[in-house]
């Protein structure tokens, strides 16, 4: 350790003690779970890097998986969304191709590598991607025994894998030779229709996994069951199917015959665990298909919901639905964060769920009841023939919506009079009655688009300041319903557009971004925003533009426009928010109090992953996967990089 770093660390340690409740005791900080902790707070007590020192950050190691050379065609169908964890002295993460790699936290040197050998000659519905792994230590195992500590992973070909955390060797007693193959319950239309993209979780003696399923292909799609397996043997323990459970427990919201032919309502985003209460908290998605629900009338309870399950049994403890009868693909995209807030009447354990709509739902962790009032607000009706819409939708009074919910032709934006006029004309030609306008044959504007608002990156929360941080996007989708007898011709006419069958219903669908002639969003900037919200009051503390179009625009544009973004933030006791996410190749640091952008580090590829931070041998590191995102036009690569102070 250099003398200057030793002095700085000594000062910061003293500052942590003096700050008391508003600061943090200096301590060795790890990152033991995908979301920092089992509840996904994305908070670190690390204090070496501060607003005063962050400008000195430099790249200290850079690890390449070799995928750019070994399988470039597959990289072109991938997204690098993984967040490493630090547990038992190893930095462990998964590549988009489900290889598990353990690195030295201080040097980035490879310690071991496990390859499950997934095929890469097909097109997964949700790209090749892997957001993370989970670490578990067996309290019954002898110290040093094989698989006394394990890493669990879900794969693109629907396996749950268990390997020794120290060596990467498969845990032979789990399933067959260290893996359990999930049966989706029906024949798949193509190999990539069903996959696992987010990390498993562990609770008690079970490991729990969700699934990602191809959207809009068919109504009778695979069920989105959440599955639990014995953590040592891999034997099945329980399943939770939001559709079937809704039919059984909510008469009037599902008819049994509708539930039998409906799929999805899966959990593709990360889950959270409250170990003290023994709960697994799920963010469920919409039933199949996304944009026409005539074959599934009712609220479709347990879909589009935060659901708390007893970890050992899978029994529902409580649930809260955020969208009734979803026909907008406004599923819950992010890990529910388990935090403790204080509104002035003492500490209260809550679940904070961010949503694509830009709403933030704050729910009591024991009951699921809203902590801030939620109103049932009348919404647009007159859906497509055969559609039965919910007359109201739940909208929280606090925090306020983080994104606009309406746009008019006069709100059209462009860099020039010409492209602004083109956007104005396009906005005017579609159905556009604000949030929850139903899809139509005319074409319906969706604002926010189905990428958010918030997305899978979720939020970060500082328990000392009560501030939460979340990034959102602002863009428009046009969704058009295509009558069944016109679908084949529409598909043939535009083979490169997203046009899906929604087989088993009256309509296919087309979804497209509403972009100007120079390929920028038609709505006003900023297109990406980082928000800070005080959860003790429900008020917005600050908002900052996130991202530049440096890596998107054909010519340099001097304005700070922000960009749509994928990936999440982390917050530290050192007073910083770190985030990649934007459609440029940077990792950024913002002042957690003010929202001022203090630093940005150039990345070798797109940073569409959530960063993590930890202390190792007295030094704080910030690490991010910088492999890009093939559907977001960011730079593709195969790298994981670490920044630290000199």
C-alpha positions in Angstrom: 0.0 0.0 0.0 1.4 3.4 -1.0 1.9 6.1 1.7 -0.8 8.4 0.0 -3.3 5.5 0.0 -2.5 4.7 3.6 -3.1 8.3 4.6 -6.3 8.5 2.6 -7.7 5.3 4.1 -6.8 6.4 7.6 -8.7 9.7 7.1 -11.7 7.9 5.6 -11.8 5.4 8.5 -11.9 8.3 10.9 -14.6 10.1 8.8 -16.7 6.9 8.9 -16.6 6.9 12.7 -17.3 10.6 13.0 -20.2 10.5 10.6 -22.1 8.1 12.8 -25.7 7.4 11.6 -25.1 9.4 8.5 -21.9 7.7 7.5 -20.5 4.2 7.6 -17.9 2.4 9.7 -15.0 1.5 7.6 -15.1 -2.3 7.1 -14.1 -4.9 4.6 -16.9 -4.9 2.0 -17.8 -7.8 -0.2 -20.6 -8.3 -2.8 -22.0 -11.7 -1.8 -25.1 -11.8 -4.0 -26.2 -10.6 -7.5 -27.8 -7.6 -5.9 -25.1 -7.0 -3.3 -27.2 -8.8 -0.7 -30.0 -11.4 -0.8 -32.6 -8.5 -0.8 -31.0 -6.7 -3.8 -30.2 -3.3 -2.1 -27.1 -2.8 -4.3 -25.5 -0.9 -1.4 -21.8 -1.2 -0.3 -20.3 0.2 2.9 -17.0 0.7 1.1 -15.7 4.3 1.7 -12.3 4.5 0.1 -13.6 6.0 -3.2 -15.4 9.3 -2.5 -16.6 12.3 -4.4 -13.1 13.9 -3.7 -11.1 10.9 -5.0 -13.3 9.3 -7.7 -11.7 11.5 -10.4 -8.5 9.5 -9.9 -10.0 6.1 -10.7 -8.0 4.1 -13.3 -8.3 0.8 -15.0 -6.4 -1.8 -12.9 -7.2 -5.1 -14.5 -9.0 -6.3 -17.6 -10.1 -10.0 -18.2 -11.2 -11.5 -21.5 -13.2 -14.6 -21.7 -12.0 -15.3 -25.3 -15.5 -15.5 -26.7 -14.8 -12.8 -29.4 -12.3 -15.1 -31.0 -13.9 -18.5 -30.1 -17.5 -17.9 -31.1 -18.0 -14.5 -32.7 -21.3 -15.5 -34.4 -22.8 -16.4 -31.0 -21.5 -13.1 -29.5 -23.6 -11.3 -32.2 -26.7 -12.9 -30.5 -25.7 -12.2 -26.9 -26.0 -9.6 -24.2 -23.3 -9.2 -21.5 -25.6 -8.5 -18.5 -23.7 -10.4 -15.8 -22.8 -9.0 -12.3 -20.0 -10.9 -10.5 -20.2 -11.8 -6.8 -17.4 -11.8 -4.3 -17.6 -14.7 -1.8 -14.9 -16.7 -0.1 -12.2 -14.7 -1.8 -13.2 -15.5 -5.3 -14.8 -13.1 -7.8 -17.3 -15.4 -9.6 -19.6 -14.6 -12.5 -21.1 -16.2 -15.6 -20.6 -15.4 -19.3 -23.5 -15.0 -21.7 -22.8 -18.6 -22.7 -23.2 -19.9 -19.1 -19.5 -20.5 -18.4 -18.8 -19.9 -14.7 -15.5 -18.2 -14.1 -13.7 -17.4 -10.9 -11.1 -14.6 -10.8 -8.6 -13.3 -8.3 -10.3 -10.2 -6.9 -7.1 -8.2 -6.9 -5.6 -9.1 -10.2 -8.4 -10.5 -12.4 -6.3 -13.7 -12.9 -8.4 -16.7 -13.8 -8.6 -19.2 -10.9 -10.9 -21.8 -12.5 -13.5 -22.1 -15.3 -16.5 -24.4 -15.8 -18.1 -24.7 -19.2 -21.6 -26.4 -19.4 -21.2 -26.8 -23.1 -24.4 -25.1 -24.3 -25.2 -25.1 -28.0 -24.8 -21.8 -29.8 -26.2 -22.7 -33.2 -29.7 -21.4 -32.6 -31.5 -18.1 -31.7 -32.6 -17.9 -28.0 -35.7 -15.8 -27.6 -34.0 -13.6 -25.1 -30.5 -13.7 -26.5 -27.6 -15.6 -25.0 -27.2 -14.0 -21.6 -26.6 -14.8 -18.0 -27.1 -12.2 -15.2 -25.4 -14.0 -12.4 -24.8 -16.9 -10.1 -25.6 -17.6 -6.4 -23.2 -18.8 -3.7 -24.2 -21.2 -0.9 -22.3 -22.7 2.0 -23.5 -26.1 3.4 -23.7 -25.8 7.2 -23.7 -29.7 7.4 -20.5 -30.2 5.4 -17.1 -30.7 6.9 -14.7 -27.8 6.3 -12.7 -28.3 3.1 -15.0 -31.1 1.8 -15.9 -31.1 -1.9 -18.9 -28.9 -2.5 -19.0 -27.6 1.1 -19.6 -24.3 -0.7 -21.4 -24.3 -4.1 -22.2 -22.0 -7.0 -25.6 -22.5 -8.7 -26.4 -21.4 -12.2 -29.3 -21.5 -14.6 -28.6 -22.0 -18.3 -29.9 -21.1 -21.8 -30.8 -24.7 -22.3 -32.8 -24.9 -19.1 -30.4 -26.7 -16.7 -29.7 -25.9 -13.1 -26.1 -26.5 -12.4 -24.2 -26.9 -9.1 -20.4 -26.7 -8.9 -17.8 -26.6 -6.2 -17.1 -22.9 -5.3 -13.4 -23.6 -4.7 -12.6 -25.7 -7.8 -15.5 -25.3 -10.3 -16.0 -29.1 -10.4 -19.6 -30.3 -10.7 -21.2 -31.4 -7.4 -22.0 -35.0 -8.3 -24.7 -35.5 -5.7 -26.8 -32.7 -7.2 -29.1 -34.2 -9.9 -27.2 -36.1 -12.5 -23.5 -35.3 -12.3 -24.2 -31.8 -11.0 -27.1 -30.7 -13.0 -30.9 -30.9 -13.2 -32.7 -30.6 -16.5 -36.0 -28.7 -16.4 -38.9 -30.0 -18.4 -40.9 -27.0 -19.6 -44.0 -29.2 -19.7 -44.7 -29.1 -23.4 -42.9 -29.3 -26.8 -41.0 -26.1 -27.6 -41.5 -24.4 -31.0 -37.7 -23.9 -31.2 -34.8 -24.7 -28.8 -34.6 -21.1 -27.6 -38.2 -20.6 -26.6 -37.5 -21.4 -22.9 -34.4 -20.5 -21.0 -33.0 -19.3 -17.7 -31.4 -15.8 -17.7 -31.4 -14.6 -14.1 -29.5 -16.1 -11.1 -31.1 -18.7 -8.9 -31.7 -17.9 -5.2 -31.3 -20.1 -2.2 -33.5 -20.2 0.9 -33.4 -22.8 3.6 -32.6 -26.1 2.0 -33.9 -25.3 -1.5 -32.5 -23.5 -4.6 -35.2 -21.7 -6.6 -35.2 -20.7 -10.3 -37.4 -18.8 -12.7 -37.4 -18.8 -16.5 -37.5 -16.6 -19.6 -39.9 -17.5 -22.3 -40.2 -16.2 -25.9 -42.9 -13.5 -26.2 -45.9 -13.4 -28.4 -45.4 -16.6 -30.3 -48.6 -18.3 -29.0 -51.2 -18.2 -26.4 -50.7 -21.8 -25.3 -47.0 -21.1 -24.5 -45.0 -22.9 -21.8 -46.0 -22.2 -18.2 -43.9 -19.8 -16.3 -43.6 -22.0 -13.2 -41.0 -21.1 -10.5 -39.3 -24.3 -9.4 -37.6 -25.2 -6.2 -35.1 -28.1 -5.8 -33.4 -29.7 -2.9 -30.2 -27.8 -2.5 -28.0 -30.8 -2.0 -29.6 -33.5 -4.2 -31.6 -31.6 -6.8 -34.8 -33.4 -6.1 -37.9 -31.4 -7.0 -39.5 -29.8 -3.9 -42.2 -27.4 -5.2 -43.5 -25.4 -8.1 -45.4 -22.1 -8.2 -47.4 -21.5 -11.5 -48.9 -18.0 -11.3 -51.6 -18.9 -13.9 -52.7 -22.2 -12.4 -52.5 -20.8 -8.9 -54.6 -17.8 -10.0 -57.3 -20.2 -11.3 -57.4 -22.2 -8.1 -57.3 -19.3 -5.6 -59.0 -16.4 -7.3 -62.4 -17.5 -8.8 -63.7 -14.9 -11.2 -60.2 -13.8 -12.2 -59.3 -16.9 -14.1 -61.6 -19.4 -15.7 -60.1 -22.9 -15.4 -60.3 -23.5 -19.2 -58.5 -20.2 -19.9 -55.8 -21.0 -17.4 -55.3 -24.4 -19.0 -54.4 -22.9 -22.4 -52.4 -19.8 -21.1 -48.7 -19.7 -20.5 -46.0 -17.4 -19.2 -46.6 -15.2 -16.1 -43.1 -16.3 -15.6 -40.3 -14.8 -13.4 -37.5 -13.8 -15.8 -36.1 -11.1 -13.6 -34.0 -11.7 -10.5 -35.8 -12.8 -7.3 -35.1 -11.7 -3.7 -34.9 -13.6 -0.4 -35.8 -12.6 3.1 -33.9 -15.2 5.1 -35.3 -14.1 8.4 -38.9 -14.5 7.3 -38.1 -17.5 5.0 -39.6 -15.8 2.0 -38.8 -15.7 -1.7 -40.1 -12.5 -3.3 -41.1 -12.9 -7.0 -41.6 -10.3 -9.8 -44.0 -12.1 -12.1 -44.6 -11.2 -15.8 -47.6 -11.0 -18.1 -49.6 -14.1 -19.3 -49.3 -15.1 -22.9 -49.5 -13.4 -25.3 -48.5 -9.9 -24.4 -50.8 -7.7 -26.5 -54.1 -9.5 -26.8 -55.9 -11.0 -23.8 -59.3 -11.9 -25.2 -58.7 -15.6 -24.4 -57.8 -14.8 -20.8 -60.5 -12.4 -19.4 -60.3 -11.1 -15.8 -57.5 -9.5 -13.8 -55.2 -12.5 -14.3 -54.2 -12.5 -10.6 -50.7 -13.4 -9.6 -49.5 -12.3 -13.1 -47.8 -8.9 -13.2 -47.5 -9.1 -9.4 -45.1 -9.0 -6.5 -45.6 -12.4 -4.9 -44.2 -13.5 -1.5 -43.8 -17.3 -1.2 -42.8 -19.4 1.7 -39.4 -20.7 0.7 -39.7 -24.2 2.0 -43.2 -24.9 0.6 -44.0 -22.5 -2.2 -47.2 -21.4 -0.5 -48.3 -17.9 -1.2 -47.9 -15.6 1.8 -49.2 -12.4 0.0 -49.3 -10.8 -3.4 -49.8 -7.4 -4.9 -50.8 -6.9 -8.6 -49.2 -3.9 -10.3 -51.1 -4.2 -13.7 -54.5 -5.8 -14.1 -55.0 -7.9 -17.3 -51.8 -6.8 -18.9 -51.9 -6.2 -22.7 -48.9 -3.9 -22.9 -46.0 -6.1 -21.9 -45.7 -4.0 -18.7 -44.5 -7.0 -16.7 -42.3 -6.7 -13.6 -38.8 -6.5 -15.0 -36.6 -6.0 -11.9 -35.6 -7.6 -8.6 -37.9 -6.6 -5.8 -35.6 -4.8 -3.3 -35.9 -5.6 0.4 -35.0 -2.5 2.4 -35.9 -0.8 5.7 -37.3 2.7 5.6 -38.4 5.2 8.3 -41.2 7.6 7.5 -40.9 9.1 11.0 -42.8 6.4 12.8 -40.0 3.9 13.3 -38.3 1.4 11.0 -40.4 -0.6 8.6 -39.3 -3.5 6.4 -40.6 -3.1 2.9 -40.4 -4.4 -0.6 -39.7 -1.8 -3.3 -40.7 -2.7 -6.8 -39.8 -0.6 -9.8 -41.9 -1.0 -12.9 -41.8 -0.4 -16.7 -44.6 2.2 -16.2 -42.2 4.3 -14.2 -44.2 3.7 -11.0 -42.5 2.7 -7.8 -44.5 0.4 -5.5 -43.5 0.4 -1.8 -45.1 -2.6 0.0 -45.1 -3.8 3.6 -42.9 -6.9 3.7 -45.2 -8.8 6.0 -48.5 -8.1 4.3 -47.9 -6.8 0.8 -50.1 -3.7 1.7 -48.9 -0.4 0.1 -46.9 1.9 2.3 -47.9 4.9 0.2 -51.5 5.0 -1.0 -52.2 3.3 -4.3 -55.4 4.4 -6.2 -57.4 2.4 -8.7 -57.6 5.0 -11.6 -59.9 4.7 -14.6 -58.0 4.0 -17.8 -58.8 4.0 -21.6 -61.2 1.3 -22.8 -62.6 0.2 -26.2 -60.1 -2.5 -26.8 -59.9 -4.7 -29.9 -62.9 -7.0 -30.6 -63.1 -9.7 -28.0 -60.8 -7.9 -25.5 -62.0 -7.4 -21.9 -59.9 -4.7 -20.3 -59.7 -3.8 -16.7 -61.6 -0.5 -16.1 -59.0 0.7 -13.6 -55.3 0.3 -13.0 -53.3 0.7 -9.7 -51.3 3.9 -9.5 -49.3 5.0 -6.5 -49.7 8.5 -5.1 -46.0 8.4 -4.0 -43.4 8.3 -5.3 -44.5 10.2 -8.4 -44.2 8.5 -11.8 -40.6 8.8 -13.0 -41.5 9.0 -16.7 -44.1 10.9 -18.8 -47.3 9.0 -19.5 -48.7 11.0 -22.4 -47.5 12.7 -25.6 -49.2 14.8 -28.2 -48.2 15.7 -31.8 -47.1 19.1 -30.5 -44.7 17.4 -28.2 -42.8 15.8 -31.1 -39.0 16.4 -31.0 -36.3 16.5 -33.6 -32.9 18.0 -34.3 -34.3 19.8 -37.3 -37.6 21.2 -38.5 -37.8 18.4 -41.0 -37.4 15.4 -38.7 -39.5 17.1 -36.0 -42.3 17.5 -38.5 -42.0 13.8 -39.5 -42.3 12.8 -35.9 -45.3 15.1 -35.4 -47.1 13.4 -38.3 -46.3 9.9 -37.0 -47.5 10.6 -33.5 -50.8 12.0 -35.0 -51.6 8.9 -36.9 -51.8 6.4 -34.1 -54.2 5.8 -31.2 -52.9 7.8 -28.3 -55.0 8.2 -25.1 -52.2 8.1 -22.6 -51.0 5.3 -20.3 -52.8 2.0 -20.7 -54.2 2.8 -24.2 -55.2 -0.6 -25.5 -53.4 -2.1 -28.6 -55.4 -1.6 -31.8 -55.5 -2.4 -35.5 -54.9 1.3 -36.1 -51.7 1.1 -34.1 -51.3 2.4 -30.6 -48.6 4.5 -29.1 -47.1 3.1 -25.9 -45.4 5.7 -23.7 -43.4 4.6 -21.9 -42.3 1.8 -24.3 -42.2 -1.8 -23.1 -38.5 -1.4 -22.3 -39.4 1.1 -19.5 -39.5 3.2 -17.4 -37.4 1.0 -15.3 -36.1 -2.4 -16.5 -34.1 -5.3 -15.1 -31.3 -3.2 -13.6 -33.6 -2.4 -10.7 -32.7 0.1 -7.9 -30.1 0.8 -5.3 -30.8 2.0 -1.7 -28.6 3.7 0.9 -30.0 2.8 4.3 -28.2 5.8 6.0 -29.7 8.5 3.8 -33.0 6.7 2.8 -32.3 7.5 -0.8 -33.1 5.0 -3.6 -31.6 5.3 -7.1 -33.0 4.0 -10.3 -32.4 4.6 -14.0 -35.3 4.9 -16.5 -35.7 5.2 -20.3 -38.0 7.4 -22.3 -39.0 6.1 -25.8 -42.1 5.3 -27.8 -43.3 2.0 -29.1 -46.0 1.6 -31.7 -48.0 -1.7 -31.3 -50.3 -2.8 -34.0 -52.7 -5.7 -33.9 -52.9 -7.7 -37.2 -56.1 -9.7 -38.0 -55.4 -13.3 -38.3 -56.2 -13.5 -42.0 -53.8 -10.6 -42.8 -50.9 -11.9 -40.7 -49.0 -14.0 -43.2 -48.9 -11.2 -45.8 -47.8 -8.7 -43.1 -45.0 -11.0 -42.0 -43.8 -11.6 -45.6 -43.9 -7.8 -46.4 -41.6 -6.9 -43.5 -39.5 -9.9 -42.6 -37.0 -7.9 -40.6 -39.6 -6.3 -38.3 -40.8 -7.7 -35.0 -44.1 -9.3 -36.2 -45.3 -12.2 -34.1 -48.1 -14.6 -34.5 -49.8 -14.6 -31.1 -51.1 -18.0 -32.4 -54.4 -19.2 -30.8 -55.9 -15.6 -30.7 -57.6 -13.4 -33.2 -54.5 -11.2 -33.8 -50.9 -11.2 -34.5 -48.9 -8.2 -33.5 -46.2 -5.8 -34.8 -44.0 -3.7 -32.4 -41.6 -1.0 -33.5 -39.8 2.0 -31.9 -41.1 5.4 -33.1 -37.9 7.0 -34.4 -37.3 10.1 -36.5 -35.8 9.8 -40.0 -32.3 10.2 -38.4 -33.1 7.3 -35.9 -33.5 9.3 -32.8 -36.6 9.0 -30.5 -39.5 11.2 -31.5 -40.2 12.2 -27.9 -38.4 15.0 -26.2 -35.1 14.2 -24.4 -33.7 13.2 -22.0 -34.0 9.7 -23.2 -32.3 8.3 -20.2 -32.5 9.6 -16.6 -31.0 8.6 -13.2 -33.3 9.4 -10.3 -32.9 9.7 -6.6 -36.0 9.3 -4.4 -36.3 9.8 -0.7 -38.2 6.8 0.6 -38.9 8.4 3.9 -41.1 10.9 2.1 -41.8 9.4 -1.3 -40.4 12.6 -3.0 -37.9 12.9 -5.8 -34.6 14.3 -4.5 -32.9 14.8 -7.9 -32.8 13.7 -11.5 -29.8 13.6 -13.9 -29.5 12.9 -17.6 -27.9 9.5 -18.1 -25.8 8.8 -21.2 -24.7 10.5 -24.4 -25.3 9.7 -28.1 -21.5 9.7 -28.8 -21.6 6.0 -29.8 -25.0 6.2 -31.5 -25.2 9.3 -33.7 -23.6 9.4 -37.2 -22.3 12.9 -36.4 -21.3 14.5 -33.1 -24.2 16.1 -31.2 -23.2 18.6 -28.5 -26.3 18.2 -26.3 -26.7 16.0 -23.3 -29.7 13.9 -24.6 -29.3 10.8 -22.5 -30.0 7.4 -24.0 -32.3 4.4 -23.3 -30.5 2.2 -20.9 -30.2 -1.4 -19.6 -28.4 -2.3 -16.4 -28.7 -0.9 -12.9 -26.9 1.3 -10.3 -25.0 0.7 -7.1 -24.6 3.1 -4.2 -21.8 3.3 -1.7 -21.3 4.7 1.8 -18.5 6.8 0.1 -21.3 9.0 -1.4 -21.3 7.7 -5.0 -23.7 6.1 -7.4 -22.0 4.0 -10.1 -23.8 3.0 -13.3 -23.1 1.9 -16.8 -26.4 1.0 -18.6 -26.4 3.8 -21.2 -26.0 3.2 -24.9 -22.5 4.4 -24.8 -19.4 2.7 -23.7 -18.9 4.3 -20.3 -19.0 3.5 -16.6 -20.1 6.7 -14.6 -20.0 7.9 -11.1 -22.6 10.4 -9.8 -22.6 12.3 -6.5 -25.2 10.5 -4.4 -26.4 13.8 -2.7 -26.7 16.0 -5.8 -26.8 13.9 -8.9 -23.7 15.7 -10.4 -21.8 13.4 -12.8 -18.3 13.3 -11.3 -16.4 10.8 -13.4 -16.7 8.5 -16.4 -14.4 5.7 -17.5 -14.3 4.5 -21.1 -15.1 0.8 -21.4 -13.9 -1.7 -24.1 -17.5 -2.6 -24.8 -21.0 -1.6 -23.8 -21.7 -1.6 -20.1 -25.2 -2.9 -20.2 -24.6 -4.7 -16.9 -24.9 -3.7 -13.3 -21.5 -2.9 -11.7 -20.4 -4.2 -8.3 -17.9 -3.0 -5.8 -15.8 -4.6 -3.0 -12.8 -4.1 -0.8 -9.9 -6.5 -1.2 -6.7 -6.3 0.9 -7.5 -2.7 1.9 -8.3 -1.5 -1.7 -11.8 -0.7 -3.2 -12.5 -2.0 -6.7 -15.4 -1.3 -9.0 -16.1 -4.0 -11.5 -18.4 -4.2 -14.6 -18.9 -6.6 -17.4 -18.2 -4.7 -20.6 -19.4 -7.0 -23.3 -22.2 -5.0 -24.9 -25.7 -5.9 -26.0 -26.4 -7.1 -29.5 -29.9 -5.7 -29.6 -28.8 -2.2 -28.3 -26.2 -1.5 -31.0 -23.5 -1.1 -28.3 -19.9 -2.3 -28.8 -19.7 -6.1 -28.4 -16.8 -7.5 -26.5 -16.0 -10.3 -24.0 -14.4 -8.3 -21.2 -14.7 -7.8 -17.4 -12.8 -4.7 -16.1 -11.9 -3.3 -12.7 -11.3 0.3 -11.7 -9.5 1.4 -8.5 -7.6 4.4 -7.1 -3.9 4.5 -8.0 
